[in-house]
Amino acid sequence: MSDLFDEYPMLIFALESLLALFLLVFIVVWTSSGKKKITRAHSTEQHKQQNPQNPQ
């Protein structure tokens, strides 16, 4: 393995940058999906408050 890095010294920087890119995309997707869930629950709650059902 060290022979590979000795032959291609920039390979470790490429691997590190790919890992950083993957982490960035993962964090953005995770946080945006959480925001959608909160917004969806909040809008459902507002819809219930605006349209109360009157049992008659």
Biopython code that builds the backbone (N, CA, C, O; Angstrom):
import numpy as np
from Bio.PDB.StructureBuilder import StructureBuilder

atoms = [
    (1, "MET", "N", (0.827, -1.196, 0.000)),
    (1, "MET", "CA", (0.000, 0.000, 0.000)),
    (1, "MET", "C", (0.874, 1.263, 0.000)),
    (1, "MET", "O", (0.583, 2.225, -0.711)),
    (2, "SER", "N", (1.926, 1.249, 0.789)),
    (2, "SER", "CA", (2.799, 2.422, 0.811)),
    (2, "SER", "C", (3.543, 2.581, -0.519)),
    (2, "SER", "O", (3.914, 3.693, -0.892)),
    (3, "ASP", "N", (3.761, 1.472, -1.232)),
    (3, "ASP", "CA", (4.382, 1.570, -2.552)),
    (3, "ASP", "C", (3.489, 2.349, -3.509)),
    (3, "ASP", "O", (3.979, 3.100, -4.352)),
    (4, "LEU", "N", (2.165, 2.165, -3.377)),
    (4, "LEU", "CA", (1.225, 2.885, -4.218)),
    (4, "LEU", "C", (1.310, 4.385, -3.949)),
    (4, "LEU", "O", (1.308, 5.189, -4.881)),
    (5, "PHE", "N", (1.384, 4.756, -2.678)),
    (5, "PHE", "CA", (1.485, 6.172, -2.333)),
    (5, "PHE", "C", (2.855, 6.748, -2.688)),
    (5, "PHE", "O", (2.970, 7.937, -2.984)),
    (6, "ASP", "N", (3.891, 5.912, -2.660)),
    (6, "ASP", "CA", (5.213, 6.372, -3.087)),
    (6, "ASP", "C", (5.234, 6.630, -4.589)),
    (6, "ASP", "O", (5.886, 7.563, -5.059)),
    (7, "GLU", "N", (4.520, 5.802, -5.333)),
    (7, "GLU", "CA", (4.499, 5.960, -6.782)),
    (7, "GLU", "C", (3.594, 7.126, -7.206)),
    (7, "GLU", "O", (3.909, 7.847, -8.153)),
    (8, "TYR", "N", (2.482, 7.303, -6.509)),
    (8, "TYR", "CA", (1.524, 8.377, -6.818)),
    (8, "TYR", "C", (1.281, 9.213, -5.553)),
    (8, "TYR", "O", (0.300, 8.980, -4.847)),
    (9, "PRO", "N", (2.146, 10.169, -5.261)),
    (9, "PRO", "CA", (2.013, 10.919, -3.996)),
    (9, "PRO", "C", (0.757, 11.794, -3.922)),
    (9, "PRO", "O", (0.295, 12.110, -2.826)),
    (10, "MET", "N", (0.207, 12.184, -5.060)),
    (10, "MET", "CA", (-0.998, 13.034, -5.027)),
    (10, "MET", "C", (-2.271, 12.219, -4.798)),
    (10, "MET", "O", (-3.347, 12.789, -4.616)),
    (11, "LEU", "N", (-2.154, 10.898, -4.805)),
    (11, "LEU", "CA", (-3.321, 10.046, -4.627)),
    (11, "LEU", "C", (-3.965, 10.254, -3.258)),
    (11, "LEU", "O", (-5.191, 10.226, -3.143)),
    (12, "ILE", "N", (-3.168, 10.459, -2.236)),
    (12, "ILE", "CA", (-3.725, 10.652, -0.902)),
    (12, "ILE", "C", (-4.529, 11.960, -0.833)),
    (12, "ILE", "O", (-5.532, 12.029, -0.123)),
    (13, "PHE", "N", (-4.103, 12.979, -1.552)),
    (13, "PHE", "CA", (-4.861, 14.240, -1.572)),
    (13, "PHE", "C", (-6.171, 14.072, -2.333)),
    (13, "PHE", "O", (-7.191, 14.649, -1.958)),
    (14, "ALA", "N", (-6.138, 13.286, -3.396)),
    (14, "ALA", "CA", (-7.365, 13.024, -4.146)),
    (14, "ALA", "C", (-8.356, 12.238, -3.294)),
    (14, "ALA", "O", (-9.549, 12.543, -3.288)),
    (15, "LEU", "N", (-7.873, 11.237, -2.580)),
    (15, "LEU", "CA", (-8.756, 10.456, -1.706)),
    (15, "LEU", "C", (-9.330, 11.316, -0.591)),
    (15, "LEU", "O", (-10.504, 11.193, -0.245)),
    (16, "GLU", "N", (-8.511, 12.175, -0.038)),
    (16, "GLU", "CA", (-8.980, 13.060, 1.033)),
    (16, "GLU", "C", (-10.029, 14.040, 0.510)),
    (16, "GLU", "O", (-11.016, 14.307, 1.194)),
    (17, "SER", "N", (-9.830, 14.570, -0.678)),
    (17, "SER", "CA", (-10.808, 15.507, -1.231)),
    (17, "SER", "C", (-12.118, 14.797, -1.578)),
    (17, "SER", "O", (-13.190, 15.378, -1.406)),
    (18, "LEU", "N", (-12.056, 13.567, -2.056)),
    (18, "LEU", "CA", (-13.284, 12.805, -2.314)),
    (18, "LEU", "C", (-14.039, 12.513, -1.015)),
    (18, "LEU", "O", (-15.268, 12.582, -0.980)),
    (19, "LEU", "N", (-13.316, 12.194, 0.032)),
    (19, "LEU", "CA", (-13.942, 11.960, 1.326)),
    (19, "LEU", "C", (-14.609, 13.236, 1.851)),
    (19, "LEU", "O", (-15.719, 13.186, 2.381)),
    (20, "ALA", "N", (-13.935, 14.367, 1.703)),
    (20, "ALA", "CA", (-14.508, 15.641, 2.140)),
    (20, "ALA", "C", (-15.758, 15.992, 1.334)),
    (20, "ALA", "O", (-16.734, 16.491, 1.894)),
    (21, "LEU", "N", (-15.735, 15.738, 0.040)),
    (21, "LEU", "CA", (-16.905, 15.991, -0.797)),
    (21, "LEU", "C", (-18.077, 15.098, -0.387)),
    (21, "LEU", "O", (-19.212, 15.566, -0.295)),
    (22, "PHE", "N", (-17.806, 13.822, -0.143)),
    (22, "PHE", "CA", (-18.853, 12.909, 0.303)),
    (22, "PHE", "C", (-19.452, 13.378, 1.628)),
    (22, "PHE", "O", (-20.673, 13.379, 1.789)),
    (23, "LEU", "N", (-18.608, 13.775, 2.572)),
    (23, "LEU", "CA", (-19.114, 14.264, 3.859)),
    (23, "LEU", "C", (-19.954, 15.518, 3.697)),
    (23, "LEU", "O", (-20.980, 15.663, 4.363)),
    (24, "LEU", "N", (-19.544, 16.418, 2.833)),
    (24, "LEU", "CA", (-20.306, 17.641, 2.591)),
    (24, "LEU", "C", (-21.691, 17.317, 2.028)),
    (24, "LEU", "O", (-22.696, 17.849, 2.501)),
    (25, "VAL", "N", (-21.743, 16.457, 1.034)),
    (25, "VAL", "CA", (-23.034, 16.087, 0.438)),
    (25, "VAL", "C", (-23.904, 15.376, 1.465)),
    (25, "VAL", "O", (-25.105, 15.636, 1.543)),
    (26, "PHE", "N", (-23.322, 14.493, 2.244)),
    (26, "PHE", "CA", (-24.067, 13.767, 3.268)),
    (26, "PHE", "C", (-24.667, 14.716, 4.300)),
    (26, "PHE", "O", (-25.833, 14.571, 4.667)),
    (27, "ILE", "N", (-23.889, 15.680, 4.768)),
    (27, "ILE", "CA", (-24.383, 16.635, 5.764)),
    (27, "ILE", "C", (-25.489, 17.503, 5.186)),
    (27, "ILE", "O", (-26.482, 17.764, 5.866)),
    (28, "VAL", "N", (-25.342, 17.952, 3.958)),
    (28, "VAL", "CA", (-26.370, 18.795, 3.334)),
    (28, "VAL", "C", (-27.667, 18.016, 3.152)),
    (28, "VAL", "O", (-28.744, 18.536, 3.441)),
    (29, "VAL", "N", (-27.577, 16.776, 2.678)),
    (29, "VAL", "CA", (-28.782, 15.964, 2.481)),
    (29, "VAL", "C", (-29.447, 15.669, 3.821)),
    (29, "VAL", "O", (-30.671, 15.738, 3.930)),
    (30, "TRP", "N", (-28.659, 15.342, 4.837)),
    (30, "TRP", "CA", (-29.212, 15.014, 6.145)),
    (30, "TRP", "C", (-29.944, 16.228, 6.733)),
    (30, "TRP", "O", (-31.069, 16.098, 7.215)),
    (31, "THR", "N", (-29.319, 17.385, 6.694)),
    (31, "THR", "CA", (-29.939, 18.563, 7.302)),
    (31, "THR", "C", (-31.144, 19.050, 6.505)),
    (31, "THR", "O", (-32.111, 19.531, 7.094)),
    (32, "SER", "N", (-31.108, 18.937, 5.187)),
    (32, "SER", "CA", (-32.254, 19.392, 4.402)),
    (32, "SER", "C", (-33.442, 18.448, 4.576)),
    (32, "SER", "O", (-34.583, 18.908, 4.557)),
    (33, "SER", "N", (-33.219, 17.166, 4.741)),
    (33, "SER", "CA", (-34.335, 16.243, 4.956)),
    (33, "SER", "C", (-34.959, 16.487, 6.326)),
    (33, "SER", "O", (-36.174, 16.351, 6.473)),
    (34, "GLY", "N", (-34.181, 16.837, 7.310)),
    (34, "GLY", "CA", (-34.728, 17.155, 8.629)),
    (34, "GLY", "C", (-35.569, 18.409, 8.585)),
    (34, "GLY", "O", (-36.600, 18.481, 9.254)),
    (35, "LYS", "N", (-35.161, 19.389, 7.821)),
    (35, "LYS", "CA", (-35.925, 20.634, 7.700)),
    (35, "LYS", "C", (-37.259, 20.367, 7.012)),
    (35, "LYS", "O", (-38.272, 20.959, 7.385)),
    (36, "LYS", "N", (-37.278, 19.483, 6.011)),
    (36, "LYS", "CA", (-38.524, 19.151, 5.318)),
    (36, "LYS", "C", (-39.497, 18.464, 6.262)),
    (36, "LYS", "O", (-40.695, 18.743, 6.220)),
    (37, "LYS", "N", (-39.004, 17.569, 7.113)),
    (37, "LYS", "CA", (-39.874, 16.862, 8.046)),
    (37, "LYS", "C", (-40.492, 17.838, 9.042)),
    (37, "LYS", "O", (-41.677, 17.730, 9.358)),
    (38, "ILE", "N", (-39.711, 18.778, 9.534)),
    (38, "ILE", "CA", (-40.221, 19.760, 10.491)),
    (38, "ILE", "C", (-41.248, 20.655, 9.813)),
    (38, "ILE", "O", (-42.297, 20.932, 10.394)),
    (39, "THR", "N", (-40.971, 21.109, 8.608)),
    (39, "THR", "CA", (-41.895, 21.982, 7.882)),
    (39, "THR", "C", (-43.188, 21.242, 7.574)),
    (39, "THR", "O", (-44.268, 21.822, 7.691)),
    (40, "ARG", "N", (-43.103, 19.986, 7.185)),
    (40, "ARG", "CA", (-44.293, 19.208, 6.867)),
    (40, "ARG", "C", (-45.160, 19.031, 8.110)),
    (40, "ARG", "O", (-46.381, 19.159, 8.027)),
    (41, "ALA", "N", (-44.554, 18.739, 9.253)),
    (41, "ALA", "CA", (-45.317, 18.572, 10.488)),
    (41, "ALA", "C", (-45.937, 19.893, 10.915)),
    (41, "ALA", "O", (-47.069, 19.928, 11.397)),
    (42, "HIS", "N", (-45.203, 20.966, 10.740)),
    (42, "HIS", "CA", (-45.696, 22.288, 11.128)),
    (42, "HIS", "C", (-46.863, 22.711, 10.237)),
    (42, "HIS", "O", (-47.841, 23.268, 10.736)),
    (43, "SER", "N", (-46.782, 22.460, 8.942)),
    (43, "SER", "CA", (-47.863, 22.849, 8.036)),
    (43, "SER", "C", (-49.112, 22.008, 8.286)),
    (43, "SER", "O", (-50.227, 22.516, 8.166)),
    (44, "THR", "N", (-48.947, 20.740, 8.629)),
    (44, "THR", "CA", (-50.087, 19.891, 8.957)),
    (44, "THR", "C", (-50.771, 20.402, 10.219)),
    (44, "THR", "O", (-51.999, 20.405, 10.313)),
    (45, "GLU", "N", (-49.981, 20.825, 11.168)),
    (45, "GLU", "CA", (-50.531, 21.358, 12.417)),
    (45, "GLU", "C", (-51.301, 22.651, 12.156)),
    (45, "GLU", "O", (-52.365, 22.861, 12.738)),
    (46, "GLN", "N", (-50.782, 23.513, 11.297)),
    (46, "GLN", "CA", (-51.475, 24.762, 10.972)),
    (46, "GLN", "C", (-52.761, 24.467, 10.215)),
    (46, "GLN", "O", (-53.765, 25.149, 10.424)),
    (47, "HIS", "N", (-52.753, 23.482, 9.353)),
    (47, "HIS", "CA", (-53.939, 23.133, 8.577)),
    (47, "HIS", "C", (-55.053, 22.656, 9.514)),
    (47, "HIS", "O", (-56.219, 22.994, 9.312)),
    (48, "LYS", "N", (-54.703, 21.886, 10.521)),
    (48, "LYS", "CA", (-55.693, 21.412, 11.485)),
    (48, "LYS", "C", (-56.281, 22.574, 12.281)),
    (48, "LYS", "O", (-57.473, 22.571, 12.590)),
    (49, "GLN", "N", (-55.459, 23.561, 12.613)),
    (49, "GLN", "CA", (-55.937, 24.699, 13.382)),
    (49, "GLN", "C", (-56.841, 25.596, 12.544)),
    (49, "GLN", "O", (-57.785, 26.180, 13.076)),
    (50, "GLN", "N", (-56.577, 25.718, 11.261)),
    (50, "GLN", "CA", (-57.372, 26.569, 10.402)),
    (50, "GLN", "C", (-58.701, 25.933, 10.034)),
    (50, "GLN", "O", (-59.680, 26.652, 9.833)),
    (51, "ASN", "N", (-58.770, 24.624, 9.939)),
    (51, "ASN", "CA", (-59.974, 23.907, 9.526)),
    (51, "ASN", "C", (-60.419, 22.943, 10.622)),
    (51, "ASN", "O", (-60.304, 21.730, 10.445)),
    (52, "PRO", "N", (-60.917, 23.443, 11.734)),
    (52, "PRO", "CA", (-61.367, 22.503, 12.772)),
    (52, "PRO", "C", (-62.641, 21.787, 12.304)),
    (52, "PRO", "O", (-63.511, 22.388, 11.675)),
    (53, "GLN", "N", (-62.726, 20.538, 12.613)),
    (53, "GLN", "CA", (-63.904, 19.762, 12.232)),
    (53, "GLN", "C", (-64.962, 19.908, 13.322)),
    (53, "GLN", "O", (-64.692, 19.703, 14.505)),
    (54, "ASN", "N", (-66.159, 20.263, 12.897)),
    (54, "ASN", "CA", (-67.251, 20.456, 13.837)),
    (54, "ASN", "C", (-68.153, 19.222, 13.806)),
    (54, "ASN", "O", (-68.904, 19.019, 12.852)),
    (55, "PRO", "N", (-68.076, 18.402, 14.852)),
    (55, "PRO", "CA", (-68.957, 17.229, 14.877)),
    (55, "PRO", "C", (-70.390, 17.638, 15.172)),
    (55, "PRO", "O", (-70.655, 18.259, 16.202)),
    (56, "GLN", "N", (-71.316, 17.301, 14.289)),
    (56, "GLN", "CA", (-72.721, 17.655, 14.507)),
    (56, "GLN", "C", (-73.606, 16.483, 14.251)),
    (56, "GLN", "O", (-74.825, 16.589, 14.384)),
]
sb = StructureBuilder()
sb.init_structure("model")
sb.init_model(0)
sb.init_chain("A")
sb.init_seg("    ")
for serial, (resi, resn, name, xyz) in enumerate(atoms, 1):
    if name == "N":
        sb.init_residue(resn, " ", resi, " ")
    sb.init_atom(name, np.array(xyz, "f"), 0.0, 1.0, " ", f" {name:<3s}", serial, name[0])
structure = sb.get_structure()
